[in-house]
Amino acid sequence: MVRSLLLMALRKDFQKSRDLSRKIISNYKYDARELFNLLLDELLKLPISEFARSKLIKMLAEADMRALDGLDDDIQISSLLSKICFFSESL
């Protein structure tokens, strides 16, 4: 499911990726940090350029840092997904 979430965001389908992220979090009781770690694992498996991979990892790290600072998890996940959607337009 996490791979599907990442692929949806890379296909610029923000709404579906956001809905799936909420479903994953509610069904499996993950917090944002756990979801970010799972996304990182899946990101490392994708056949994309090193440039794209490094940009996406930076986006994940920034979202994780803000979530650790106590900011709302849902907003941080949504923000990350929107940034991935925006970034995928340049791929």
PENOR-V20798 format. One record per helix or strand. SS is the DSSP state (H for helix, E for strand). FROM is the first residue (numbers start at 0). TO is the last residue. If there is no record, write none. Layout:
BEGIN
ss/from/to
SS/FROM/TO
SS/FROM/TO
END
This chain:
BEGIN
ss/from/to
H/1/9
H/13/27
H/31/44
H/49/67
H/72/87
END
